[in-house]
């Protein structure tokens, strides 16, 4: 399957070293020196949502309110629902990935778009400030672009626990 994916920065051997450092020594001894096995590369689907916000800044003069347009880019993990605001979209490249290496999304696209829109409204309503505006009133929030990207993770099964690290 040809998808937009973020480049892999950590190799498999480096991931194994990282996981082995994170497992406590007493845990290794009490579990009869279990070794880290089943190191696999998995991809998790992320959505890059580009919102356009039209706002009106409140001023002392009632008739001279300026209308401004702002862009907010949100990155949403569709597996666990975590979202964050980012300055620019991550750099990706086209890559062939097997469908078995992709973790399925737990959330639907429409649901993600509405939840993130509500988060933006709540943030701006609680004193969030858009670039150089002291007081704003939101006129409209619309989605401009929805882009699907895949982020690689190294997964390890150690003593029945799945551990993840960014690849």
Backbone as CSV, one residue per row, in Angstrom:
resi,resn,N_x,N_y,N_z,CA_x,CA_y,CA_z,C_x,C_y,C_z
1,UNK,0.847,-1.165,0.000,0.000,0.000,0.000,0.903,1.242,0.000
2,UNK,0.683,2.133,-0.928,1.488,3.356,-1.053,0.868,4.448,-0.193
3,UNK,1.622,4.937,0.802,1.107,5.938,1.734,2.155,7.017,1.977
4,UNK,1.707,8.120,2.579,2.610,9.175,3.043,3.089,8.767,4.433
5,UNK,4.393,8.612,4.611,4.933,8.170,5.902,6.119,9.033,6.307
6,UNK,6.281,9.150,7.622,7.423,9.863,8.175,8.635,8.943,8.110
7,UNK,9.784,9.517,7.883,11.023,8.748,7.743,11.398,8.048,9.053
8,UNK,11.965,6.855,8.941,12.427,6.095,10.104,13.794,6.632,10.509
9,UNK,13.914,7.051,11.781,15.162,7.647,12.258,15.948,6.727,13.168
10,UNK,15.272,5.797,13.834,15.932,4.881,14.759,15.924,3.482,14.142
11,UNK,17.089,2.862,14.079,17.180,1.522,13.512,16.769,0.478,14.543
12,UNK,16.583,-0.731,14.078,16.085,-1.818,14.928,17.032,-2.095,16.098
13,UNK,18.316,-2.148,15.844,19.279,-2.431,16.906,19.284,-1.339,17.974
14,UNK,19.148,-0.091,17.557,19.082,1.004,18.517,17.820,0.905,19.372
15,UNK,16.714,0.471,18.772,15.465,0.306,19.520,15.601,-0.808,20.556
16,UNK,16.261,-1.900,20.200,16.472,-3.005,21.149,17.329,-2.539,22.317
17,UNK,18.380,-1.770,22.034,19.223,-1.235,23.112,18.425,-0.317,24.027
18,UNK,17.575,0.518,23.449,16.756,1.434,24.244,15.807,0.655,25.159
19,UNK,15.137,-0.366,24.608,14.205,-1.155,25.410,14.927,-1.923,26.516
20,UNK,16.110,-2.442,26.212,16.834,-3.206,27.233,17.312,-2.305,28.369
21,UNK,17.589,-1.027,28.087,17.973,-0.091,29.147,16.779,0.276,30.024
22,UNK,15.578,0.288,29.458,14.389,0.692,30.193,13.846,-0.399,31.114
23,UNK,14.176,-1.660,30.861,13.696,-2.754,31.709,14.597,-2.833,32.942
24,UNK,14.022,-2.735,34.161,14.841,-2.784,35.372,15.568,-4.118,35.535
25,UNK,16.741,-4.068,36.174,17.563,-5.270,36.357,16.835,-6.315,37.197
26,UNK,16.169,-5.874,38.266,15.447,-6.827,39.122,14.339,-7.532,38.353
27,UNK,13.729,-6.834,37.421,12.686,-7.447,36.599,13.290,-8.536,35.717
28,UNK,14.480,-8.277,35.176,15.138,-9.277,34.341,15.510,-10.514,35.158
29,UNK,15.994,-10.296,36.385,16.415,-11.418,37.236,15.209,-12.219,37.698
30,UNK,14.180,-11.540,38.167,13.019,-12.255,38.710,12.228,-12.974,37.630
31,UNK,12.363,-12.571,36.395,11.638,-13.225,35.311,12.559,-14.143,34.506
32,UNK,13.614,-14.624,35.133,14.543,-15.587,34.545,15.176,-15.092,33.251
33,UNK,15.696,-13.874,33.295,16.449,-13.279,32.186,15.701,-13.319,30.854
34,UNK,14.471,-12.897,30.885,13.716,-12.840,29.636,14.362,-11.820,28.717
35,UNK,14.472,-12.191,27.495,15.060,-11.305,26.504,13.962,-10.601,25.712
36,UNK,14.353,-9.519,25.136,13.407,-8.765,24.314,13.288,-9.467,22.972
37,UNK,12.050,-9.804,22.650,11.786,-10.501,21.390,10.638,-9.815,20.674
38,UNK,10.390,-10.261,19.501,9.276,-9.757,18.695,9.350,-8.247,18.491
39,UNK,10.488,-7.776,18.046,10.626,-6.358,17.721,10.092,-6.165,16.302
40,UNK,9.031,-5.374,16.206,8.398,-5.166,14.906,8.204,-3.681,14.642
41,UNK,8.164,-3.340,13.386,7.902,-1.966,12.972,6.426,-1.856,12.612
42,UNK,5.723,-0.950,13.287,4.307,-0.718,13.007,4.104,0.756,12.687
43,UNK,3.084,1.012,11.912,2.748,2.383,11.532,1.389,2.740,12.122
44,UNK,1.301,3.922,12.712,0.054,4.414,13.279,-0.416,5.589,12.435
45,UNK,-1.704,5.582,12.133,-2.285,6.620,11.282,-2.468,7.921,12.064
46,UNK,-2.041,9.007,11.467,-2.215,10.345,12.018,-2.975,11.178,10.991
47,UNK,-3.759,12.115,11.477,-4.448,13.063,10.603,-3.854,14.446,10.827
48,UNK,-3.540,15.133,9.741,-3.093,16.521,9.802,-4.284,17.354,9.356
49,UNK,-4.837,18.113,10.314,-6.030,18.913,10.052,-5.642,20.383,9.999
50,UNK,-5.998,21.038,8.918,-5.690,22.455,8.743,-7.005,23.231,8.845
51,UNK,-7.157,24.007,9.927,-8.362,24.790,10.154,-8.115,26.252,9.826
52,UNK,-9.133,26.898,9.273,-9.094,28.335,9.050,-10.095,28.975,10.013
53,UNK,-9.603,29.916,10.803,-10.440,30.577,11.796,-10.587,32.037,11.394
54,UNK,-11.817,32.465,11.288,-12.098,33.878,11.008,-12.527,34.500,12.326
55,UNK,-11.786,35.517,12.742,-12.060,36.136,14.033,-12.197,37.640,13.880
56,UNK,-12.850,38.227,14.847,-12.999,39.672,14.888,-12.413,40.134,16.206
57,UNK,-11.472,41.041,16.134,-10.854,41.525,17.363,-11.715,42.624,17.956
58,UNK,-11.908,42.563,19.243,-12.724,43.555,19.939,-11.860,44.778,20.243
59,UNK,-12.399,45.928,19.960,-11.674,47.160,20.253,-12.614,48.120,20.971
60,UNK,-12.091,49.254,21.383,-12.909,50.231,22.100,-13.915,50.908,21.172
61,UNK,-13.594,50.982,19.906,-14.498,51.587,18.944,-15.411,50.498,18.378
62,UNK,-16.690,50.643,18.534,-17.648,49.606,18.122,-17.709,49.410,16.612
63,UNK,-17.409,50.444,15.846,-17.594,50.362,14.409,-16.330,49.968,13.650
64,UNK,-15.216,49.851,14.339,-13.959,49.565,13.655,-13.347,48.259,14.139
65,UNK,-14.096,47.216,14.106,-13.564,45.901,14.463,-12.921,45.288,13.229
66,UNK,-11.724,44.797,13.383,-11.028,44.216,12.238,-11.257,42.711,12.192
67,UNK,-11.441,42.205,11.002,-11.645,40.774,10.791,-10.327,40.189,10.298
68,UNK,-9.908,39.100,10.946,-8.644,38.457,10.595,-8.865,36.979,10.342
69,UNK,-7.987,36.424,9.508,-8.008,34.988,9.240,-6.745,34.381,9.825
70,UNK,-6.906,33.267,10.512,-5.792,32.545,11.118,-5.859,31.091,10.685
71,UNK,-4.701,30.471,10.579,-4.636,29.039,10.281,-4.046,28.304,11.473
72,UNK,-4.693,27.215,11.842,-4.197,26.348,12.913,-4.061,24.952,12.331
73,UNK,-2.892,24.352,12.533,-2.635,22.997,12.057,-2.613,22.071,13.267
74,UNK,-3.432,21.031,13.234,-3.522,20.068,14.326,-3.073,18.697,13.826
75,UNK,-2.344,17.990,14.677,-1.897,16.633,14.396,-2.632,15.708,15.352
76,UNK,-3.394,14.741,14.815,-4.244,13.879,15.635,-3.855,12.429,15.427
77,UNK,-3.587,11.746,16.535,-3.322,10.318,16.522,-4.666,9.603,16.508
78,UNK,-4.972,8.872,15.442,-6.283,8.226,15.340,-6.361,6.925,16.129
79,UNK,-5.243,6.461,16.660,-5.259,5.230,17.458,-5.684,5.505,18.896
80,UNK,-5.121,6.565,19.506,-5.480,6.868,20.895,-6.206,8.203,21.048
81,UNK,-6.346,8.987,19.988,-7.110,10.223,20.032,-6.344,11.446,20.505
82,UNK,-5.049,11.335,20.767,-4.250,12.468,21.227,-4.093,13.474,20.090
83,UNK,-4.257,14.757,20.407,-4.086,15.794,19.390,-3.196,16.903,19.927
84,UNK,-2.504,17.566,19.010,-1.650,18.685,19.381,-1.581,19.674,18.230
85,UNK,-1.335,20.923,18.589,-1.179,21.974,17.594,0.284,22.015,17.174
86,UNK,0.519,22.132,15.876,1.887,22.151,15.363,2.073,23.380,14.466
87,UNK,3.318,23.811,14.323,3.635,24.974,13.491,3.540,24.648,12.002
88,UNK,4.093,23.496,11.618,4.058,23.092,10.212,3.892,21.576,10.148
89,UNK,3.321,21.079,9.074,3.126,19.626,8.960,4.465,18.888,8.912
90,UNK,4.505,17.653,9.429,5.754,16.878,9.375,6.149,16.557,7.933
91,UNK,7.438,16.377,7.737,7.964,16.044,6.414,7.749,14.551,6.176
92,UNK,7.110,14.238,5.069,6.792,12.844,4.753,7.282,12.498,3.360
93,UNK,7.259,11.224,3.075,7.605,10.737,1.760,6.723,9.551,1.409
94,UNK,6.575,9.280,0.140,5.774,8.133,-0.304,6.541,6.850,0.003
95,UNK,5.820,5.868,0.530,6.454,4.624,0.918,5.450,3.481,0.804
96,UNK,5.943,2.316,0.397,5.099,1.118,0.361,5.137,0.447,1.721
97,UNK,3.940,0.210,2.292,3.821,-0.424,3.602,2.807,-1.558,3.489
98,UNK,3.129,-2.684,4.107,2.186,-3.802,4.133,1.019,-3.460,5.052
99,UNK,-0.179,-3.897,4.687,-1.360,-3.592,5.500,-1.262,-4.210,6.889
100,UNK,-0.521,-5.291,7.020,-0.381,-5.944,8.325,0.466,-5.114,9.293
101,UNK,1.245,-4.169,8.778,2.093,-3.322,9.620,1.391,-2.058,10.096
102,UNK,0.153,-1.841,9.676,-0.573,-0.623,10.033,-1.582,-0.936,11.125
103,UNK,-1.520,-0.165,12.219,-2.523,-0.295,13.283,-3.782,0.420,12.847
104,UNK,-4.888,-0.233,13.020,-6.161,0.340,12.589,-6.566,1.488,13.493
105,UNK,-7.181,2.482,12.901,-7.663,3.649,13.643,-8.875,3.242,14.479
106,UNK,-8.965,3.809,15.673,-10.106,3.536,16.550,-11.197,4.585,16.419
107,UNK,-10.931,5.673,15.700,-11.886,6.762,15.584,-12.183,7.038,14.109
108,UNK,-13.370,7.530,13.859,-13.795,7.884,12.500,-13.331,9.300,12.164
109,UNK,-13.176,9.582,10.875,-12.679,10.884,10.423,-13.599,12.032,10.834
110,UNK,-14.906,11.877,10.627,-15.842,12.951,10.957,-15.824,13.260,12.448
111,UNK,-15.725,12.229,13.250,-15.686,12.403,14.705,-14.429,13.165,15.128
112,UNK,-13.294,12.811,14.534,-12.023,13.478,14.849,-12.092,14.963,14.484
113,UNK,-12.639,15.266,13.317,-12.724,16.652,12.863,-13.574,17.487,13.821
114,UNK,-14.700,16.960,14.245,-15.588,17.711,15.148,-14.996,17.860,16.547
115,UNK,-14.368,16.820,17.059,-13.768,16.887,18.401,-12.646,17.919,18.431
116,UNK,-11.795,17.924,17.417,-10.692,18.887,17.375,-11.235,20.309,17.215
117,UNK,-12.284,20.471,16.435,-12.913,21.789,16.281,-13.433,22.279,17.635
118,UNK,-14.061,21.403,18.406,-14.553,21.769,19.734,-13.404,22.095,20.687
119,UNK,-12.288,21.383,20.570,-11.115,21.682,21.397,-10.580,23.080,21.094
120,UNK,-10.536,23.441,19.823,-10.058,24.764,19.433,-10.986,25.839,19.988
121,UNK,-12.297,25.636,19.870,-13.263,26.614,20.392,-13.113,26.755,21.899
122,UNK,-12.970,25.634,22.620,-12.796,25.685,24.069,-11.505,26.394,24.454
123,UNK,-10.436,26.125,23.734,-9.156,26.764,24.039,-9.234,28.271,23.824
124,UNK,-9.784,28.677,22.704,-9.872,30.105,22.406,-10.884,30.803,23.310
125,UNK,-11.907,30.098,23.737,-12.895,30.670,24.634,-12.382,30.856,26.043
126,UNK,-11.364,30.101,26.435,-10.806,30.188,27.788,-9.573,31.084,27.848
127,UNK,-9.482,32.008,26.951,-8.373,32.961,27.018,-7.236,32.643,26.083
128,UNK,-7.409,31.672,25.191,-6.383,31.413,24.198,-6.273,32.609,23.273
129,UNK,-5.089,32.905,22.847,-4.879,34.109,22.048,-4.301,33.716,20.703
130,UNK,-4.857,34.259,19.646,-4.322,34.076,18.303,-3.385,35.230,18.004
131,UNK,-2.214,34.951,17.534,-1.156,35.879,17.163,-1.523,37.368,17.250
132,UNK,-1.037,38.014,18.258,-1.127,39.465,18.442,-2.554,40.001,18.596
133,UNK,-3.472,39.206,19.062,-4.822,39.692,19.334,-5.095,39.512,20.812
134,UNK,-5.472,40.591,21.474,-5.750,40.498,22.903,-7.123,39.902,23.168
135,UNK,-8.135,40.429,22.508,-9.492,39.942,22.695,-10.045,39.582,21.326
136,UNK,-10.564,38.370,21.208,-11.090,37.960,19.914,-12.488,37.384,20.081
137,UNK,-13.215,37.426,19.008,-14.528,36.814,18.939,-14.521,35.951,17.686
138,UNK,-14.763,34.671,17.841,-14.686,33.738,16.718,-15.929,33.888,15.858
139,UNK,-15.723,34.131,14.574,-16.830,34.234,13.624,-17.112,32.890,12.966
140,UNK,-16.037,32.185,12.551,-16.229,30.930,11.828,-14.972,30.066,11.947
141,UNK,-15.176,28.768,12.037,-14.076,27.801,11.980,-14.428,26.807,10.890
142,UNK,-13.553,26.685,9.914,-13.794,25.733,8.832,-12.528,24.923,8.577
143,UNK,-12.737,23.717,8.117,-11.594,22.852,7.826,-11.186,23.072,6.376
144,UNK,-9.898,23.304,6.167,-9.391,23.536,4.820,-8.844,22.261,4.201
145,UNK,-8.146,21.467,5.016,-7.465,20.300,4.460,-7.382,19.197,5.509
146,UNK,-7.586,17.971,5.056,-7.395,16.794,5.892,-6.399,15.899,5.158
147,UNK,-5.294,15.596,5.828,-4.245,14.784,5.207,-3.936,13.610,6.132
148,UNK,-3.798,12.435,5.569,-3.481,11.243,6.343,-2.003,10.922,6.168
149,UNK,-1.303,10.772,7.290,0.102,10.352,7.267,0.261,9.190,8.233
150,UNK,1.358,8.482,8.101,1.640,7.348,8.973,2.983,7.553,9.655
151,UNK,2.993,7.311,10.962,4.211,7.490,11.753,4.711,6.121,12.205
152,UNK,6.011,5.827,12.007,6.531,4.511,12.386,6.854,4.415,13.878
153,UNK,6.589,3.255,14.445,6.912,2.938,15.840,7.509,1.543,15.898
154,UNK,8.489,1.366,16.773,9.009,0.041,17.071,8.194,-0.516,18.236
155,UNK,7.681,-1.719,18.082,6.909,-2.349,19.152,7.637,-3.587,19.630
156,UNK,7.562,-3.813,20.944,8.218,-4.961,21.566,7.235,-5.607,22.521
157,UNK,7.210,-6.915,22.530,6.411,-7.637,23.500,7.372,-8.179,24.547
158,UNK,7.361,-7.584,25.746,8.239,-8.025,26.833,7.376,-8.416,28.020
159,UNK,7.414,-9.668,28.375,6.675,-10.216,29.514,5.192,-9.871,29.430
160,UNK,4.629,-9.978,28.239,3.207,-9.747,28.064,2.797,-8.299,27.915
161,UNK,3.740,-7.383,27.912,3.424,-5.959,27.770,3.909,-5.473,26.409
162,UNK,3.078,-4.684,25.754,3.491,-4.050,24.496,4.117,-2.717,24.783
163,UNK,5.343,-2.521,24.349,6.054,-1.270,24.539,6.280,-0.631,23.177
164,UNK,6.158,0.699,23.118,6.319,1.441,21.864,7.433,2.464,21.998
165,UNK,8.126,2.704,20.897,9.104,3.780,20.821,9.033,4.363,19.418
166,UNK,9.182,5.680,19.317,9.187,6.335,18.013,10.343,5.796,17.180
167,UNK,10.054,5.536,15.924,11.116,5.027,15.041,11.697,6.148,14.223
